[in-house]
Amino acid sequence: MKKIRIDVELKKQISNELNISLQSVRMSLEYVFNSDNAKKVRKMAKELLIKEAENIKI
């Protein structure tokens, strides 16, 4: 099953920035939706995950 897993804080951030519901964010990340907004959600989620990963110090 295709799914992008991110923390609820990041989901809220995406929801607020794109002015869409948390349910829309969740369904976009689960690939239920494939609209332009859903693609924006997935792109934003990827960018936020990369940003989080860059903060990890090894």
Secondary structure, 3 states (H helix, E strand, C coil): CCCCCCCHHHHHHHHHHHCCCHHHHHHHHCCCCCCHHHHHHHHHHHHHHHHHHHCCCC
